[in-house]
Amino acid sequence: MQNKSTPNASQTPEVAPAPLESNQQSINQSNNDELAELAQAHAESSADNRQAQTNHISPDSMTNTEDSKPQKAKPEKESLLANLLLNIVIPTLILTKLSGDEYLGTKFSIVVALAFPIIYGIKDFIRAHKVNFFSALGVISIVLTGGMSLLELPPEYIAIKEAAIPGLLGLATLFSLKTKMPLVRTFLYNDKFLKVDVVNEALIQRQQQSAFDKVMTNASFMIAGSFFLSSVLNYILAKMLLVSPPGSVAFNEELGKMTALSFPVIAVPATLIMMGTLFYVFRTITKLTGLSLEDIINEQ
């Protein structure tokens, strides 16, 4: 009877080592997974870059967008001193002091004196890049005055012309009330003075459009009144001062005095009425809209 050998309890069973190919496959699989993730990330990054290039968006361009925008140059502001010098002071001095035969003479002094406000009007057009209605009207008035003086027409023609221009403006202001765009909106209710969009929105929300239209009608009458006042004062001033025969030194001196007095006698009262009208419109707008002056006035 054969004796069966029993295994030694101290001996541990041998564990078969894992095959080398299995380990290598695990490593390769792990590497492949990492490469796949990197490839996917790279593909997504490339897609984002292509999309950004298509839309012309990049971090640098987004950062420099505001810097690359050309800043609009602010228009040069009009000089009040230059306005007074070129339109009143210099023409007055030429007409009153240089009209004698020993200087410029009666006709040439008129040409030189009126050239200054004409040049100023042209310069204003170049500065603003648009036609200023009042500057253009002033140039036309000056040309008419010079033409009448050079043609030696009776002084009554100049007086009528001086009264006619502001008078026609007053009538045009009143007649424009029957149109869709009254002139008062050109003079006062515009983006130069007011934040028109803000005011319109507030008027609509509070249902005050009809009340505001009445305010604009009242303002139109006030502006027309300022033009009619200028018309009357222009005529009176011309009739009082222009008494000498045209073509004489005395006539040129009188024309110079009329130019000098036109500012304090005519422009100041008309300006005061215009400012009062402006204050009336602004004050009423604040009541109708509930906004403050800071909310409606357009800062220049």
C-alpha contacts under 8 A as a table, 3 or more apart, distances in Angstrom:
res1	aa1	res2	aa2	distance
7	P	11	Q	7.67
8	N	11	Q	5.50
9	A	12	T	7.48
18	A	22	S	7.04
18	A	23	N	7.43
19	P	22	S	5.43
19	P	23	N	6.86
20	L	23	N	5.28
20	L	24	Q	6.21
21	E	24	Q	5.07
21	E	25	Q	6.09
22	S	25	Q	5.14
22	S	26	S	6.35
23	N	26	S	5.11
23	N	27	I	6.29
24	Q	27	I	5.08
24	Q	28	N	6.03
25	Q	28	N	4.99
25	Q	29	Q	5.92
26	S	29	Q	5.07
26	S	30	S	6.19
27	I	30	S	5.14
27	I	31	N	6.15
28	N	31	N	5.04
28	N	32	N	5.95
29	Q	32	N	4.99
29	Q	33	D	6.14
30	S	33	D	5.11
30	S	34	E	6.36
31	N	34	E	5.14
31	N	35	L	6.12
32	N	35	L	5.03
32	N	36	A	5.96
33	D	36	A	5.04
33	D	37	E	6.24
34	E	37	E	5.13
34	E	38	L	6.20
35	L	38	L	5.03
35	L	39	A	5.97
36	A	39	A	5.04
36	A	40	Q	6.04
37	E	40	Q	5.06
37	E	41	A	6.12
38	L	41	A	5.09
38	L	42	H	6.04
39	A	42	H	5.02
39	A	43	A	6.03
40	Q	43	A	5.02
40	Q	44	E	6.17
41	A	44	E	5.14
41	A	45	S	6.14
42	H	45	S	5.06
42	H	46	S	6.07
43	A	46	S	5.07
43	A	47	A	6.10
44	E	47	A	5.02
44	E	48	D	6.17
45	S	48	D	5.09
45	S	49	N	6.19
46	S	49	N	5.07
46	S	50	R	6.13
47	A	50	R	5.08
47	A	51	Q	6.13
48	D	51	Q	5.06
48	D	52	A	6.09
49	N	52	A	5.02
49	N	53	Q	6.12
50	R	53	Q	5.08
50	R	54	T	6.10
51	Q	54	T	4.97
51	Q	55	N	6.25
52	A	55	N	5.15
52	A	56	H	5.86
52	A	57	I	4.80
52	A	58	S	5.98
53	Q	56	H	4.77
53	Q	57	I	5.97
53	Q	58	S	7.05
54	T	57	I	7.63
56	H	61	S	7.94
57	I	61	S	6.14
57	I	62	M	6.48
58	S	61	S	5.01
58	S	62	M	5.89
59	P	62	M	5.09
59	P	63	T	6.09
60	D	63	T	5.03
60	D	64	N	6.01
61	S	64	N	5.03
61	S	65	T	5.59
62	M	65	T	5.25
63	T	66	E	7.37
64	N	67	D	5.05
64	N	68	S	5.93
65	T	68	S	5.21
65	T	69	K	6.41
66	E	69	K	5.40
67	D	70	P	7.79
75	P	127	R	7.15
75	P	128	A	6.71
76	E	127	R	6.80
76	E	128	A	7.87
78	E	83	N	7.83
78	E	124	D	7.96
79	S	82	A	5.28
79	S	83	N	6.20
80	L	83	N	4.94
80	L	84	L	6.28
81	L	84	L	5.28
81	L	85	L	6.11
82	A	85	L	5.05
82	A	86	L	5.93
83	N	86	L	5.55
83	N	87	N	5.83
83	N	88	I	7.90
83	N	120	Y	7.65
84	L	87	N	5.41
84	L	88	I	5.38
84	L	89	V	6.26
85	L	88	I	5.72
85	L	89	V	4.72
85	L	90	I	5.66
86	L	89	V	6.47
86	L	90	I	5.69
86	L	91	P	7.06
86	L	116	F	5.43
86	L	117	P	5.59
86	L	120	Y	6.74
87	N	90	I	7.03
87	N	91	P	6.65
87	N	116	F	6.63
87	N	117	P	4.74
87	N	120	Y	7.62
88	I	91	P	5.67
88	I	92	T	5.94
88	I	259	T	6.16
88	I	260	A	5.83
88	I	263	F	7.92
89	V	92	T	5.25
89	V	93	L	6.26
89	V	260	A	6.92
90	I	93	L	5.20
90	I	94	I	6.21
90	I	113	A	7.06
90	I	116	F	7.65
91	P	94	I	5.16
91	P	95	L	6.13
91	P	112	V	7.88
91	P	113	A	4.29
91	P	114	L	6.43
91	P	116	F	7.03
91	P	256	G	6.86
91	P	259	T	7.70
92	T	95	L	5.29
92	T	96	T	6.02
92	T	113	A	7.46
92	T	255	L	7.98
92	T	256	G	4.36
92	T	257	K	6.58
92	T	259	T	6.22
92	T	260	A	5.98
93	L	96	T	5.28
93	L	97	K	5.56
93	L	98	L	7.33
93	L	256	G	7.15
94	I	97	K	5.45
94	I	98	L	4.98
94	I	99	S	6.86
94	I	109	S	6.41
94	I	112	V	7.70
94	I	113	A	5.80
94	I	256	G	7.72
95	L	98	L	5.90
95	L	99	S	5.55
95	L	109	S	6.15
95	L	110	I	6.62
95	L	113	A	6.57
95	L	252	N	5.35
95	L	253	E	5.46
95	L	255	L	7.01
95	L	256	G	4.99
96	T	99	S	6.45
96	T	252	N	6.50
96	T	253	E	4.20
96	T	254	E	7.51
96	T	256	G	5.51
96	T	257	K	7.36
97	K	100	G	7.50
97	K	253	E	7.57
98	L	103	Y	5.32
98	L	104	L	5.72
98	L	105	G	7.14
98	L	109	S	6.57
99	S	103	Y	6.38
99	S	104	L	5.60
99	S	105	G	4.76
99	S	106	T	4.83
99	S	107	K	7.90
99	S	108	F	7.99
99	S	109	S	5.47
99	S	110	I	7.97
99	S	249	V	5.70
99	S	252	N	6.54
99	S	253	E	7.48
100	G	103	Y	5.44
100	G	104	L	6.45
100	G	105	G	5.01
100	G	106	T	6.44
100	G	249	V	5.97
101	D	104	L	6.25
101	D	105	G	4.41
101	D	106	T	7.15
102	E	105	G	7.03
104	L	107	K	7.87
104	L	108	F	5.69
104	L	109	S	5.19
105	G	108	F	5.63
105	G	109	S	5.77
105	G	249	V	7.84
106	T	109	S	5.51
106	T	110	I	6.63
106	T	247	G	6.07
106	T	248	S	6.30
106	T	249	V	5.80
106	T	252	N	6.62
107	K	110	I	5.29
107	K	111	V	6.56
107	K	149	S	7.99
107	K	150	L	6.08
107	K	247	G	6.93
108	F	111	V	5.02
108	F	112	V	6.21
109	S	112	V	5.13
109	S	113	A	5.91
110	I	113	A	5.13
110	I	114	L	6.03
110	I	146	G	6.51
110	I	149	S	7.73
110	I	150	L	7.66
110	I	252	N	7.42
111	V	114	L	5.46
111	V	115	A	6.08
111	V	146	G	7.01
112	V	115	A	5.12
112	V	116	F	7.10
113	A	116	F	6.03
113	A	117	P	7.97
114	L	117	P	5.88
114	L	118	I	6.50
114	L	142	I	6.56
114	L	143	V	7.60
114	L	146	G	6.86
115	A	118	I	5.10
115	A	119	I	6.01
116	F	119	I	5.19
116	F	120	Y	6.17
117	P	120	Y	4.86
117	P	121	G	6.14
117	P	139	V	7.07
117	P	142	I	7.71
118	I	121	G	5.11
118	I	122	I	6.38
118	I	139	V	5.57
118	I	142	I	7.48
119	I	122	I	5.11
119	I	123	K	6.11
120	Y	123	K	4.99
120	Y	124	D	6.12
121	G	124	D	5.04
121	G	125	F	6.41
121	G	135	S	5.70
121	G	136	A	6.87
121	G	138	G	7.87
121	G	139	V	6.44
122	I	125	F	5.11
122	I	126	I	6.39
123	K	126	I	5.06
123	K	127	R	6.07
124	D	127	R	5.04
124	D	128	A	6.08
124	D	132	N	7.81
124	D	135	S	7.68
125	F	128	A	5.35
125	F	129	H	5.58
125	F	130	K	5.64
125	F	131	V	5.62
125	F	132	N	6.83
126	I	129	H	5.16
126	I	130	K	7.44
128	A	131	V	7.65
131	V	135	S	7.75
131	V	136	A	6.93
132	N	135	S	5.24
132	N	136	A	6.04
133	F	136	A	5.22
133	F	137	L	6.13
134	F	137	L	4.93
134	F	138	G	6.05
135	S	138	G	5.00
135	S	139	V	6.27
136	A	139	V	5.15
136	A	140	I	6.31
137	L	140	I	5.10
137	L	141	S	6.18
138	G	141	S	5.06
138	G	142	I	6.18
139	V	142	I	5.10
139	V	143	V	6.17
140	I	143	V	5.15
140	I	144	L	6.20
141	S	144	L	5.14
141	S	145	T	6.20
141	S	161	K	7.92
141	S	162	E	7.83
141	S	165	I	7.74
142	I	145	T	5.07
142	I	146	G	6.10
143	V	146	G	5.12
143	V	147	G	6.00
144	L	147	G	5.07
144	L	148	M	6.11
144	L	161	K	7.97
145	T	148	M	5.27
145	T	149	S	6.14
145	T	158	I	6.38
145	T	161	K	7.92
146	G	149	S	5.08
146	G	150	L	6.05
147	G	150	L	5.18
147	G	151	L	6.06
148	M	151	L	5.12
148	M	152	E	6.05
148	M	153	L	5.44
148	M	157	Y	7.56
148	M	158	I	6.97
149	S	152	E	4.91
149	S	153	L	6.32
149	S	246	P	6.33
149	S	247	G	7.13
150	L	153	L	7.87
150	L	247	G	7.23
152	E	245	P	7.90
152	E	246	P	4.81
152	E	247	G	5.80
153	L	157	Y	6.84
153	L	246	P	6.73
154	P	157	Y	5.91
154	P	158	I	7.58
154	P	245	P	7.35
154	P	246	P	6.79
155	P	158	I	5.26
155	P	159	A	6.40
155	P	238	A	7.86
155	P	239	K	7.69
155	P	242	L	5.97
155	P	243	V	7.13
155	P	245	P	7.67
155	P	246	P	7.15
156	E	159	A	4.99
156	E	160	I	6.14
156	E	239	K	7.16
157	Y	160	I	5.11
157	Y	161	K	6.09
158	I	161	K	4.98
158	I	162	E	6.04
158	I	238	A	7.25
159	A	162	E	5.11
159	A	163	A	6.34
159	A	234	N	7.13
159	A	235	Y	5.06
159	A	236	I	7.84
159	A	238	A	5.02
159	A	239	K	6.16
160	I	163	A	5.21
160	I	164	A	5.90
160	I	235	Y	6.54
161	K	164	A	5.01
161	K	165	I	6.52
162	E	165	I	6.24
162	E	166	P	7.67
162	E	231	S	6.95
162	E	234	N	5.49
162	E	235	Y	6.11
162	E	238	A	7.55
163	A	166	P	6.20
163	A	167	G	6.15
163	A	230	S	7.46
163	A	231	S	4.18
163	A	232	V	6.28
163	A	233	L	7.79
163	A	234	N	5.41
163	A	235	Y	5.10
164	A	167	G	5.01
164	A	168	L	5.95
164	A	231	S	6.63
165	I	168	L	5.29
165	I	169	L	6.42
165	I	231	S	7.36
166	P	169	L	4.96
166	P	170	G	6.25
166	P	227	F	5.05
166	P	228	F	6.49
166	P	230	S	6.24
166	P	231	S	5.21
167	G	170	G	5.11
167	G	171	L	6.40
167	G	227	F	6.00
167	G	228	F	5.34
167	G	230	S	7.75
167	G	231	S	5.31
168	L	171	L	5.10
168	L	172	A	6.07
169	L	172	A	5.01
169	L	173	T	6.16
169	L	224	A	7.39
169	L	227	F	6.49
170	G	173	T	5.15
170	G	174	L	6.50
170	G	223	I	7.32
170	G	224	A	4.20
170	G	225	G	6.91
170	G	226	S	7.75
170	G	227	F	5.04
170	G	228	F	5.94
171	L	174	L	5.20
171	L	175	F	6.14
171	L	224	A	6.96
172	A	175	F	5.10
172	A	176	S	5.93
172	A	183	L	7.83
173	T	176	S	5.27
173	T	177	L	7.03
173	T	182	P	7.05
173	T	183	L	5.54
173	T	184	V	7.02
173	T	220	S	6.41
173	T	221	F	7.95
173	T	223	I	7.56
173	T	224	A	5.91
174	L	177	L	5.65
174	L	220	S	6.61
174	L	221	F	6.89
174	L	224	A	6.63
175	F	178	K	5.91
175	F	179	T	7.62
176	S	179	T	5.16
176	S	180	K	7.93
176	S	181	M	6.92
176	S	182	P	4.62
176	S	183	L	5.97
177	L	180	K	7.68
177	L	181	M	7.54
177	L	182	P	4.99
177	L	183	L	7.63
177	L	217	T	7.15
177	L	220	S	7.72
178	K	182	P	7.45
179	T	182	P	6.08
181	M	185	R	7.00
182	P	185	R	5.85
182	P	186	T	7.39
183	L	186	T	5.01
183	L	187	F	6.30
183	L	220	S	7.65
184	V	187	F	4.98
184	V	188	L	5.79
184	V	189	Y	6.77
184	V	216	M	6.84
184	V	219	A	6.91
184	V	220	S	5.50
184	V	223	I	7.60
185	R	188	L	5.38
185	R	189	Y	4.27
185	R	190	N	6.10
185	R	216	M	7.79
186	T	189	Y	6.23
186	T	190	N	6.13
187	F	190	N	7.31
188	L	193	F	6.99
188	L	278	L	6.76
189	Y	193	F	7.03
189	Y	194	L	6.59
189	Y	196	V	7.28
190	N	193	F	5.95
190	N	194	L	5.94
190	N	195	K	7.80
190	N	196	V	6.45
191	D	194	L	5.14
191	D	195	K	5.88
191	D	196	V	6.01
191	D	298	N	6.94
192	K	298	N	6.64
192	K	300	Q	7.70
193	F	297	I	5.98
193	F	298	N	5.32
193	F	299	E	7.75
194	L	296	I	5.53
194	L	297	I	4.61
194	L	298	N	4.72
195	K	198	V	5.51
195	K	199	V	6.36
195	K	295	D	7.82
195	K	296	I	5.16
195	K	297	I	5.98
195	K	298	N	5.29
196	V	199	V	5.17
196	V	200	N	6.05
196	V	296	I	7.65
197	D	200	N	5.18
197	D	201	E	6.16
198	V	201	E	5.30
198	V	202	A	6.29
198	V	296	I	6.92
199	V	202	A	5.18
199	V	203	L	6.13
199	V	285	I	7.68
199	V	289	T	6.94
199	V	296	I	6.56
200	N	203	L	5.10
200	N	204	I	6.21
201	E	204	I	5.19
201	E	205	Q	6.22
202	A	205	Q	5.12
202	A	206	R	6.20
202	A	289	T	5.31
202	A	290	G	7.96
203	L	206	R	5.27
203	L	207	Q	5.70
203	L	208	Q	5.01
203	L	209	Q	5.71
203	L	212	F	7.93
203	L	288	L	6.92
203	L	289	T	5.64
204	I	207	Q	4.85
204	I	208	Q	6.45
204	I	209	Q	6.45
205	Q	208	Q	7.99
206	R	288	L	7.75
206	R	289	T	6.86
207	Q	210	S	7.92
208	Q	211	A	5.30
208	Q	212	F	6.18
208	Q	288	L	6.40
208	Q	289	T	7.75
209	Q	212	F	5.06
209	Q	213	D	6.23
210	S	213	D	5.07
210	S	214	K	6.56
211	A	214	K	5.25
211	A	215	V	6.55
211	A	288	L	7.94
212	F	215	V	4.95
212	F	216	M	6.37
212	F	285	I	7.52
212	F	288	L	7.56
213	D	216	M	5.07
213	D	217	T	6.29
214	K	217	T	5.00
214	K	218	N	6.29
215	V	218	N	5.16
215	V	219	A	6.17
215	V	281	V	6.87
215	V	284	T	7.53
216	M	219	A	4.97
216	M	220	S	6.11
216	M	281	V	7.61
217	T	220	S	5.04
217	T	221	F	6.55
218	N	221	F	5.25
218	N	222	M	6.39
219	A	222	M	4.99
219	A	223	I	6.17
219	A	277	T	6.01
219	A	280	Y	7.91
219	A	281	V	7.11
220	S	223	I	5.19
220	S	224	A	6.06
221	F	224	A	5.07
221	F	225	G	6.03
222	M	225	G	5.01
222	M	226	S	6.45
222	M	273	I	7.41
222	M	274	M	7.77
222	M	277	T	6.47
223	I	226	S	5.10
223	I	227	F	6.50
223	I	273	I	7.44
223	I	274	M	6.39
223	I	277	T	7.17
224	A	227	F	5.12
224	A	228	F	6.24
225	G	228	F	5.05
225	G	229	L	6.09
226	S	229	L	5.07
226	S	230	S	6.26
226	S	269	P	7.92
226	S	270	A	5.13
226	S	273	I	6.08
226	S	274	M	7.04
227	F	230	S	5.07
227	F	231	S	6.20
227	F	270	A	7.16
228	F	231	S	4.92
228	F	232	V	6.32
229	L	232	V	5.26
229	L	233	L	6.18
229	L	270	A	7.17
230	S	233	L	5.13
230	S	234	N	5.86
230	S	266	I	5.70
230	S	267	A	7.55
230	S	270	A	6.48
231	S	234	N	5.18
231	S	235	Y	6.32
232	V	235	Y	5.29
232	V	236	I	6.25
233	L	236	I	5.14
233	L	237	L	5.97
233	L	265	V	7.42
233	L	266	I	6.18
234	N	237	L	5.25
234	N	238	A	6.13
234	N	262	S	7.54
234	N	266	I	6.94
235	Y	238	A	5.23
235	Y	239	K	6.10
236	I	239	K	5.21
236	I	240	M	6.07
237	L	240	M	5.21
237	L	241	L	6.15
237	L	258	M	6.85
237	L	262	S	7.94
238	A	241	L	5.38
238	A	242	L	5.59
238	A	258	M	6.74
239	K	242	L	5.75
239	K	243	V	7.24
240	M	243	V	7.13
241	L	254	E	5.75
241	L	255	L	7.56
241	L	257	K	7.60
241	L	258	M	6.62
242	L	251	F	6.56
242	L	254	E	5.72
242	L	255	L	6.71
243	V	251	F	7.30
243	V	254	E	7.90
244	S	248	S	7.33
244	S	250	A	6.13
244	S	251	F	5.06
244	S	254	E	7.85
245	P	248	S	6.20
245	P	250	A	7.93
245	P	251	F	6.15
246	P	251	F	5.54
246	P	252	N	7.74
247	G	251	F	6.66
247	G	252	N	7.51
248	S	251	F	5.24
248	S	252	N	6.60
249	V	252	N	5.21
249	V	253	E	6.30
250	A	253	E	5.06
250	A	254	E	6.18
251	F	254	E	5.03
251	F	255	L	6.10
252	N	255	L	4.94
252	N	256	G	6.16
253	E	256	G	5.01
253	E	257	K	6.28
254	E	257	K	5.02
254	E	258	M	6.19
255	L	258	M	5.08
255	L	259	T	6.28
256	G	259	T	5.07
256	G	260	A	6.28
257	K	260	A	5.02
257	K	261	L	6.08
258	M	261	L	5.19
258	M	262	S	5.91
259	T	262	S	5.28
259	T	263	F	7.56
260	A	263	F	6.44
261	L	264	P	5.73
261	L	265	V	5.80
261	L	266	I	7.78
262	S	265	V	5.38
262	S	266	I	5.22
262	S	267	A	6.51
263	F	266	I	5.60
263	F	267	A	4.71
263	F	268	V	6.34
264	P	267	A	5.97
264	P	268	V	5.31
264	P	269	P	7.82
265	V	268	V	6.45
265	V	269	P	7.06
266	I	269	P	5.87
266	I	270	A	6.34
267	A	270	A	5.26
267	A	271	T	5.88
268	V	271	T	5.06
268	V	272	L	6.15
269	P	272	L	5.10
269	P	273	I	6.34
270	A	273	I	5.20
270	A	274	M	6.22
271	T	274	M	4.97
271	T	275	M	6.09
272	L	275	M	5.08
272	L	276	G	6.13
273	I	276	G	5.03
273	I	277	T	6.17
274	M	277	T	5.05
274	M	278	L	6.18
275	M	278	L	4.95
275	M	279	F	6.16
276	G	279	F	5.08
276	G	280	Y	6.15
277	T	280	Y	5.01
277	T	281	V	6.23
278	L	281	V	5.20
278	L	282	F	6.17
279	F	282	F	5.20
279	F	283	R	5.94
280	Y	283	R	5.27
280	Y	284	T	6.10
281	V	284	T	5.27
281	V	285	I	6.12
282	F	285	I	5.13
282	F	286	T	6.41
282	F	293	L	7.42
283	R	286	T	5.34
283	R	287	K	6.61
284	T	287	K	5.12
284	T	288	L	6.21
285	I	288	L	5.13
285	I	289	T	5.92
285	I	290	G	7.93
285	I	291	L	7.82
286	T	289	T	5.37
286	T	290	G	5.35
286	T	291	L	5.07
286	T	292	S	5.76
286	T	293	L	6.72
287	K	290	G	5.42
287	K	291	L	7.43
291	L	295	D	5.93
291	L	296	I	6.94
292	S	295	D	5.18
292	S	296	I	6.68
293	L	296	I	5.32
293	L	297	I	5.80
294	E	297	I	5.64
